């Protein structure tokens, strides 16, 4: 723009200032960015927006970050600030945030500790030497007279889920109750402590003894690792709970295995008869898959005994999930141990009063083992016949009671140790699925898509497990970058030569 006089310049400057002010004001309410990640991990999710839009009172998020955290942890602080800006943009009427600062270090320390934020020790490089410093990296969320603290934010992985779940916990007035079922008196040394602690962040947890009727306030019942038949009262109490529209998460296979003794035998339980009444059956077999985990075995090699890892098809890695159900949304890989096959029980579902949806499906390079169970990881003939197709090892079954019209939901994973601390409970993906299942059966799906949003694995499919395919991709990774560099150098050289010839021709 050409400025012809001082008046025009003053008008131009005033319009520019007003435009910048309006642009900044609008950007506080309409926040956006280009996010090219496949899971949109740097953009606030629809799940978070749903939670934030339900806030109807002032919610304040206060972060406590020490100064001079270094470049890596400083990036965490900037990521958090961007994320909180997006939170406020969703509901700027009731959401606000601040980064607490103070020139007095003791005041900063006192305020942080009052909010439940405690210092952590970190190795920091300052003045070309390594020093140990105590720093604060946390935040507190306040809503009415309640507050939730996030004591340490040392990574951005899963941060949106952590903050959104904390907010959801604050704004939920009536929390649902999840029952941890036991056959007899509850065991204080439960093997399911990991899943219990995670559920406790969102739900009220109650131990449920199936010797007595299941309390009416139980929204979801969790049962696992049943080793024998239920007594008449236990059977009746569980049956009545399901008939009245109850929801059950069951981790249970049909074969009891002992990998140390390499023994396996069917579990004689009337629980499987009860499940058939609700349209689902667990077959008396074990499912093997070429796409699997490994076990460590010891073998004699000369005078020495060496340990080595060996593929063990009894530990399938699941990469095929139902495309219809939100409960498996975003999952990339789940591992199950000694699973059995899960199928619809047609005699029950044939009347059109229920449904059956497979959730975990093994690869096409799978088989089953029945009657005679050989668990050895060495020279097992069953490992040479992994070509019978795919099998279901987890499913969702629904059943509607003809008399009451109430619908019960059952999610079955055919692995008795799926959520056990000494089994699958050590795998974050397994716990994610268990939490998703509880949310789904409660009828609250806000956090399901968000929970598995972060990229955790990039598993190879069954075809890529082939030795020839692996070898091809390894060689390609070795030689392709070098080939691309050589091609670039070749074309660059030709370009320079052409430029040189052109200059010589022009100035001859």
Buried (B, 14 or more C-beta within 10 A) or exposed (E): EEEEEEEEEEEEEEEEEEEEEEEEEEEEEEBEEEEEEEBEBBBBBEBBBBBBEBBEEEBBBBBBBBEEBBEEBEEBBEBBEEBBBBBBBBBEEBBBBEBBEEEEEEEBBEBBEEBBBBBBEBEBEEEEEEEEBEBBBBBBBBBEEEBBBBBBBEEBEBBBBBBBBBBBBBBBEEEBBBBBBBBEEEEEEBBBEBBBEBBEEBBBBBBBBBBEBBEEEBBBBBBBBBEEBBBEEBBBBBBEBBBEBBBBBBBBBBBBBEBEEEEBEBBEBBBBEBBBBBBBBBBBBBBBBBBBBEBEBEEEEEEEEEEEEEBBBBBBBBBBBBEEBEBBBBBBBBBBBBBBBBBBBEEBBEEEBBBBBBBBBBBBBBBBBEEEBEBEBEEBEBBEEBEBEBBBBBBBBBBBBEEEEEBBBBBBBBBBBBBBBEBBBEBBBBBBBBBBBBBBBBEBBBBBBBBBBBEBEEBBEBEEBEEEEEEEEEEEEEEEEEEEEEEEEEEEEEEEEEEEEEEEEEEE
